[in-house]
């Protein structure tokens, strides 16, 4: 890689700068995907990696919204939990005698 040709101090500064830029761009893309009023033409202006992240984030947001609209419904207890509850009640009943 070209960074290895630079001295250690320069390559560290470049590495830190690239990491900061990457983090800020990822945050920007994440914010754009969560904002329902963001401009849809913005995705076409993003680089390929960011565009793919944007599209995937939008799809995930829509799936989450649909899931939240459906609600959780009734959550049934598992057979194992039901058996443990029966055993606990039986034990309590037997200790009361």
Helices and strands as residue ranges (DSSP letters): G 2-5, H 8-34, H 42-45, H 48-70, H 79-96
